[in-house]
């Protein structure tokens, strides 16, 4: 995980002034209509297509999306390593669009560690402070505090080759944070770690961010990573932000079909509203089935696309009663995944629905391949989405 310092005592930080007591808090980072264009093979390509958003002071904010969606380009514009073609970048209320990276009060951390192999842990972490000619006593205090935060106290004399990947990552993180940046930008910092260590480090990163209180902007393509750590997530696709919200909101109420499909597993179902009754829009699903969507936003004749998460669905042999969505199909595949079974159920129209059923000791709702079943879920779990 490489750390590049972008100047903690630069003009942007020095020029910042405290807001009036009755004014709203100044965001840590603001992007206003930011566009990034490249010339490729004689054609103008837009990597970022007009992003406007704010990131609050002390927030753990993630840019999430597939490769090529523009998330790393967006982060590099915040850091100053890329210049926007149009738009404005502000850090703590100051326009830094034309300010070079070393004058911005941020640090950026990449996936590769790039620790100095001839230096021990203490020397690696102290390197930036020494270059800035900070007093020896202050260096000792700040490095000691930072090593305690990243849980490396007692390992000060180890060299990088004597440490695990996770420990090396903590050293790189400490080296970035010891300079007291106003914001830390992290580009896929856990990508080089194995799954178990990556999951452990997700919790550690959130803990560290909470303790130091610094704004973290985190780039990842890993949905579970973003959901685990973030206060808010911007889901990006093709240079645009498709949804910006808290993790629970994005998972439970995706704004578009892309967000529903990219964040976890989701079933997309569509149909025409047959009627509205008891506060629900009722969509016909085959000859026997129905899909209920809670709320009064739809009228008879409306075409509606809904998403429902696999874990919200109950699988049973008998048709369910009550005011619930219910569709009939045939189990086409069963996969045992330890904590739960994953069922693929094919409907009469050819659509396939995924169902996750937890493996509980008293579980009776199991099914075998080729078996005819009913799937049901509550109306509130049918969430209508845009295109």
C-alpha positions as CSV (number, residue, x, y, z in Angstrom):
1,X,0.0,0.0,0.0
2,X,1.9,3.0,-1.2
3,X,1.4,6.3,0.5
4,X,1.9,9.6,-1.2
5,X,1.9,12.7,1.0
6,X,0.2,15.7,-0.5
7,X,1.3,18.3,2.0
8,X,-0.3,18.7,5.4
9,X,0.9,22.3,5.8
10,X,0.0,23.6,2.3
11,X,-1.8,26.6,1.1
12,X,-5.2,25.0,1.1
13,X,-5.0,24.0,4.8
14,X,-3.4,27.3,5.9
15,X,-6.1,29.4,4.1
16,X,-9.0,27.6,5.7
17,X,-11.0,29.6,8.1
18,X,-13.4,28.5,10.7
19,X,-17.1,29.0,9.8
20,X,-19.4,31.3,11.8
21,X,-21.0,29.6,14.8
22,X,-24.5,29.6,13.2
23,X,-23.4,28.5,9.7
24,X,-23.6,24.9,8.5
25,X,-20.5,22.7,8.8
26,X,-18.0,23.1,5.9
27,X,-17.7,19.8,4.0
28,X,-14.3,18.1,4.0
29,X,-14.5,17.6,0.3
30,X,-16.8,19.1,-2.4
31,X,-17.0,18.2,-6.1
32,X,-19.1,20.5,-8.2
33,X,-19.9,19.4,-11.8
34,X,-16.5,17.6,-12.1
35,X,-15.8,16.2,-15.6
36,X,-12.7,14.4,-16.7
37,X,-12.1,13.9,-20.5
38,X,-9.3,12.1,-22.3
39,X,-8.3,12.0,-25.9
40,X,-8.1,8.3,-27.0
41,X,-7.5,7.4,-30.7
42,X,-8.6,10.8,-31.8
43,X,-11.8,10.7,-29.8
44,X,-12.8,12.5,-26.6
45,X,-13.7,10.0,-23.9
46,X,-15.4,11.1,-20.7
47,X,-14.1,9.1,-17.7
48,X,-16.1,11.2,-15.3
49,X,-19.3,12.8,-16.5
50,X,-20.2,15.6,-14.2
51,X,-20.1,14.5,-10.6
52,X,-21.5,16.8,-7.8
53,X,-21.2,15.6,-4.2
54,X,-20.0,16.5,-0.8
55,X,-18.1,14.5,1.8
56,X,-18.5,15.4,5.5
57,X,-15.7,16.0,8.0
58,X,-14.8,12.8,9.7
59,X,-16.8,10.6,7.4
60,X,-15.8,7.2,6.0
61,X,-16.9,7.6,2.4
62,X,-16.5,5.0,-0.3
63,X,-16.5,5.2,-4.1
64,X,-17.8,1.8,-5.2
65,X,-18.1,0.5,-8.7
66,X,-16.7,-1.9,-11.4
67,X,-13.4,-1.4,-13.1
68,X,-13.5,1.5,-15.5
69,X,-16.4,3.3,-13.8
70,X,-14.3,6.4,-13.0
71,X,-13.9,6.0,-9.2
72,X,-10.1,6.1,-9.1
73,X,-10.0,9.0,-11.6
74,X,-12.4,10.8,-9.2
75,X,-10.1,10.2,-6.2
76,X,-7.0,11.3,-8.2
77,X,-8.8,14.6,-9.0
78,X,-9.4,15.1,-5.2
79,X,-5.7,14.4,-4.6
80,X,-4.6,16.7,-7.4
81,X,-2.9,14.0,-9.5
82,X,-5.5,14.6,-12.2
83,X,-6.8,17.9,-13.4
84,X,-10.6,18.2,-14.0
85,X,-11.5,19.1,-17.5
86,X,-14.4,21.1,-16.1
87,X,-15.8,21.6,-12.6
88,X,-14.5,22.6,-9.2
89,X,-12.8,20.7,-6.4
90,X,-12.9,22.2,-2.9
91,X,-11.2,20.9,0.3
92,X,-12.6,22.3,3.5
93,X,-14.3,25.2,1.6
94,X,-11.2,26.2,-0.4
95,X,-11.1,25.9,-4.2
96,X,-8.1,23.7,-4.9
97,X,-8.9,22.8,-8.5
98,X,-5.6,24.3,-9.6
99,X,-3.6,23.6,-6.5
100,X,-0.8,21.0,-6.9
101,X,-0.9,17.8,-4.9
102,X,1.9,18.8,-2.5
103,X,-0.1,21.8,-1.4
104,X,-3.3,19.9,-0.6
105,X,-3.9,18.8,2.9
106,X,-4.5,15.2,2.0
107,X,-2.5,11.9,1.8
108,X,-3.2,9.2,-0.7
109,X,-2.6,5.5,-0.1
110,X,-2.4,2.8,-2.8
111,X,-2.6,-1.0,-2.8
112,X,1.2,-1.6,-2.9
113,X,3.0,-1.0,0.4
114,X,6.3,0.5,-0.9
115,X,7.8,0.5,2.6
116,X,11.5,1.2,2.8
117,X,13.1,-2.2,3.2
118,X,16.2,-1.0,4.9
119,X,14.2,0.9,7.6
120,X,12.4,-0.7,10.5
121,X,8.8,0.1,11.5
122,X,9.6,3.1,13.6
123,X,11.9,4.6,10.9
124,X,9.3,4.1,8.2
125,X,6.5,5.8,10.2
126,X,8.8,8.7,11.2
127,X,10.2,9.3,7.7
128,X,7.8,12.1,6.7
129,X,8.1,13.9,10.0
130,X,11.9,13.8,9.8
131,X,11.8,15.3,6.3
132,X,9.6,18.1,7.6
133,X,12.2,18.6,10.4
134,X,9.7,18.1,13.2
135,X,11.4,18.2,16.7
136,X,12.7,14.8,17.9
137,X,10.5,14.7,21.0
138,X,7.4,15.5,18.9
139,X,8.4,12.7,16.4
140,X,8.8,10.2,19.2
141,X,5.4,11.1,20.7
142,X,3.4,11.1,17.4
143,X,5.0,7.9,16.1
144,X,4.4,6.1,19.4
145,X,0.8,7.2,19.4
146,X,0.2,6.1,15.8
147,X,1.8,2.7,16.4
148,X,-0.5,2.2,19.3
149,X,-3.5,3.0,17.2
150,X,-2.6,0.6,14.5
151,X,-1.7,-2.1,17.1
152,X,2.0,-2.3,16.3
153,X,3.5,-1.3,19.6
154,X,6.4,-3.6,20.4
155,X,7.2,-4.2,16.7
156,X,9.1,-0.9,16.2
157,X,12.4,-2.6,15.3
158,X,11.1,-5.1,12.8
159,X,11.8,-4.6,9.1
160,X,9.1,-5.0,6.5
161,X,10.4,-8.5,5.3
162,X,9.8,-9.8,8.9
163,X,6.1,-8.8,8.9
164,X,2.9,-10.2,7.4
165,X,1.0,-8.4,4.7
166,X,-1.5,-7.1,7.1
167,X,1.2,-5.7,9.4
168,X,2.9,-4.1,6.5
169,X,-0.3,-2.5,5.5
170,X,-0.7,-1.1,9.0
171,X,2.8,0.4,8.8
172,X,1.9,2.1,5.6
173,X,-1.3,3.4,7.1
174,X,0.5,4.7,10.2
175,X,3.1,6.5,7.9
176,X,0.2,8.3,6.1
177,X,-1.7,9.2,9.2
178,X,1.2,10.4,11.4
179,X,1.4,13.5,9.3
180,X,-2.1,14.5,10.5
181,X,-3.7,15.0,7.1
182,X,-7.2,16.5,7.0
183,X,-8.3,13.6,4.7
184,X,-6.9,10.2,3.7
185,X,-7.6,8.8,0.3
186,X,-7.3,5.0,-0.1
187,X,-7.3,3.3,-3.4
188,X,-8.0,-0.5,-3.2
189,X,-5.7,-0.8,-0.1
190,X,-6.8,-4.3,0.8
191,X,-6.6,-5.9,-2.7
192,X,-3.3,-7.7,-2.0
193,X,-4.5,-9.5,1.1
194,X,-6.2,-12.9,1.3
195,X,-9.9,-13.1,2.1
196,X,-9.7,-13.8,5.8
197,X,-7.1,-11.1,6.5
198,X,-8.9,-8.6,4.2
199,X,-12.1,-9.1,6.2
200,X,-10.2,-8.6,9.5
201,X,-8.6,-5.5,8.2
202,X,-11.9,-4.0,7.1
203,X,-12.9,-3.9,10.8
204,X,-9.5,-2.6,11.8
205,X,-9.6,0.2,9.2
206,X,-13.0,1.4,10.5
207,X,-11.7,1.3,14.1
208,X,-8.6,3.3,13.2
209,X,-10.7,5.9,11.2
210,X,-13.0,6.3,14.2
211,X,-10.1,6.8,16.6
212,X,-8.2,9.3,14.5
213,X,-11.3,11.1,13.4
214,X,-10.0,11.9,9.9
215,X,-12.1,11.9,6.7
216,X,-11.4,8.6,4.8
217,X,-12.3,8.4,1.1
218,X,-12.1,4.8,0.0
219,X,-12.1,3.4,-3.5
220,X,-13.1,-0.3,-4.0
221,X,-14.9,-2.6,-6.3
222,X,-15.8,-5.0,-3.4
223,X,-19.4,-4.5,-2.3
224,X,-19.1,-6.2,1.0
225,X,-16.0,-4.1,1.8
226,X,-17.9,-0.9,1.2
227,X,-21.0,-2.1,3.1
228,X,-18.8,-3.1,6.1
229,X,-16.9,0.1,6.6
230,X,-18.7,3.1,5.1
231,X,-20.9,5.8,6.5
232,X,-22.0,6.5,3.0
233,X,-21.3,5.0,-0.4
234,X,-21.4,6.5,-3.9
235,X,-22.1,3.7,-6.4
236,X,-20.5,4.7,-9.7
237,X,-21.2,3.4,-13.2
238,X,-19.8,4.7,-16.5
239,X,-18.5,7.9,-15.0
240,X,-21.7,8.8,-13.1
241,X,-22.9,8.3,-9.5
242,X,-26.0,6.2,-9.7
243,X,-26.8,6.4,-6.0
244,X,-25.3,8.1,-3.0
245,X,-26.6,6.9,0.4
246,X,-25.9,5.0,3.6
247,X,-25.1,1.3,3.1
248,X,-28.4,0.1,4.5
249,X,-30.4,2.5,2.2
250,X,-28.4,1.3,-0.9
251,X,-28.8,-2.3,-0.1
252,X,-32.5,-2.2,0.9
253,X,-33.7,0.5,-1.5
254,X,-31.5,0.5,-4.6
255,X,-32.2,3.4,-6.9
256,X,-31.5,1.7,-10.2
257,X,-31.3,-1.8,-11.7
258,X,-27.6,-1.4,-11.9
259,X,-27.3,-0.7,-8.2
260,X,-29.6,-3.6,-7.3
261,X,-27.5,-6.0,-9.4
262,X,-24.1,-4.7,-8.3
263,X,-24.7,-4.5,-4.6
264,X,-25.1,-8.1,-3.4
265,X,-27.5,-10.5,-5.2
266,X,-30.9,-9.3,-6.2
267,X,-33.9,-10.6,-8.2
268,X,-35.4,-8.2,-10.7
269,X,-39.1,-8.8,-11.5
270,X,-41.4,-6.8,-13.7
271,X,-45.1,-6.5,-14.6
272,X,-48.1,-4.3,-15.0
273,X,-50.2,-3.2,-12.0
274,X,-53.5,-5.1,-12.0
275,X,-55.1,-3.2,-9.2
276,X,-54.3,-1.3,-6.0
277,X,-55.7,-2.7,-2.8
278,X,-55.0,-2.4,1.0
279,X,-52.2,0.1,0.4
280,X,-50.4,-2.2,-2.1
281,X,-50.0,-2.3,-5.9
282,X,-50.8,-5.8,-7.1
283,X,-48.9,-7.1,-10.1
284,X,-49.9,-10.4,-11.8
285,X,-47.1,-13.0,-12.0
286,X,-48.3,-15.9,-14.2
287,X,-51.6,-17.6,-13.9
288,X,-51.5,-18.0,-10.1
289,X,-48.9,-15.7,-8.8
290,X,-48.9,-12.1,-7.6
291,X,-46.3,-9.5,-6.6
292,X,-47.3,-6.9,-4.0
293,X,-45.6,-3.5,-3.8
294,X,-46.2,-1.5,-0.6
295,X,-47.2,2.2,-1.0
296,X,-49.5,4.3,-3.1
297,X,-47.0,5.4,-5.8
298,X,-48.5,3.2,-8.5
299,X,-51.8,3.0,-10.3
300,X,-53.5,0.3,-12.4
301,X,-51.9,-0.1,-15.8
302,X,-48.4,1.1,-14.6
303,X,-45.4,-0.9,-15.7
304,X,-43.3,-1.6,-12.7
305,X,-39.9,-3.2,-12.1
306,X,-39.2,-4.4,-8.6
307,X,-36.2,-5.9,-6.8
308,X,-36.3,-8.4,-4.0
309,X,-33.3,-9.7,-2.1
310,X,-32.8,-13.5,-1.9
311,X,-32.8,-13.7,1.9
312,X,-36.2,-12.0,2.1
313,X,-37.9,-14.9,0.3
314,X,-39.5,-17.9,1.9
315,X,-39.6,-21.2,0.0
316,X,-42.5,-23.7,0.7
317,X,-44.4,-26.6,-0.8
318,X,-47.8,-25.1,-0.2
319,X,-49.3,-21.8,-1.5
320,X,-48.9,-19.2,1.2
321,X,-51.9,-17.3,2.5
322,X,-52.3,-13.7,3.6
323,X,-51.2,-10.5,2.0
324,X,-47.9,-11.5,0.6
325,X,-46.2,-11.7,-2.8
326,X,-46.3,-15.3,-4.0
327,X,-45.0,-16.9,-7.2
328,X,-44.8,-20.5,-8.3
329,X,-41.8,-22.2,-9.9
330,X,-39.5,-25.3,-10.1
331,X,-36.2,-25.7,-8.3
332,X,-33.5,-25.9,-10.9
333,X,-30.5,-25.9,-8.7
334,X,-29.5,-26.2,-5.0
335,X,-26.1,-25.2,-3.7
336,X,-25.0,-25.8,-0.1
337,X,-23.0,-22.8,1.2
338,X,-22.5,-23.7,4.8
339,X,-24.5,-20.9,6.6
340,X,-27.3,-21.2,4.0
341,X,-28.6,-23.0,0.9
342,X,-28.9,-21.1,-2.4
343,X,-31.8,-22.1,-4.5
344,X,-32.4,-21.3,-8.2
345,X,-36.1,-21.4,-8.9
346,X,-37.3,-21.1,-12.5
347,X,-40.8,-19.6,-13.1
348,X,-43.2,-20.5,-15.9
349,X,-42.1,-17.5,-18.0
350,X,-38.5,-18.6,-17.8
351,X,-37.4,-16.0,-15.3
352,X,-35.1,-17.4,-12.5
353,X,-35.2,-16.3,-8.9
354,X,-32.4,-16.8,-6.4
355,X,-33.4,-17.7,-2.8
356,X,-31.1,-17.8,0.2
357,X,-32.4,-20.1,3.1
358,X,-30.4,-20.1,6.3
359,X,-29.4,-23.6,7.6
360,X,-31.1,-23.6,11.0
361,X,-31.4,-26.7,13.2
362,X,-35.2,-26.5,13.1
363,X,-35.4,-25.5,9.4
364,X,-38.2,-27.3,7.5
365,X,-38.4,-25.1,4.4
366,X,-36.0,-27.1,2.3
367,X,-36.5,-28.2,-1.3
368,X,-34.8,-30.6,-3.8
369,X,-33.9,-30.1,-7.4
370,X,-36.9,-30.6,-9.7
371,X,-39.4,-29.9,-7.0
372,X,-42.4,-27.5,-7.5
373,X,-42.4,-24.8,-4.9
374,X,-44.0,-21.5,-3.9
375,X,-41.9,-18.4,-3.1
376,X,-43.3,-15.7,-0.9
377,X,-42.2,-12.4,0.7
378,X,-43.7,-9.4,2.4
379,X,-44.9,-6.4,0.3
380,X,-42.3,-4.1,1.9
381,X,-39.5,-6.2,0.4
382,X,-40.7,-5.6,-3.2
383,X,-38.9,-2.3,-3.9
384,X,-39.7,-0.5,-7.1
385,X,-36.7,0.8,-8.9
386,X,-35.8,3.0,-11.9
387,X,-34.1,1.9,-15.1
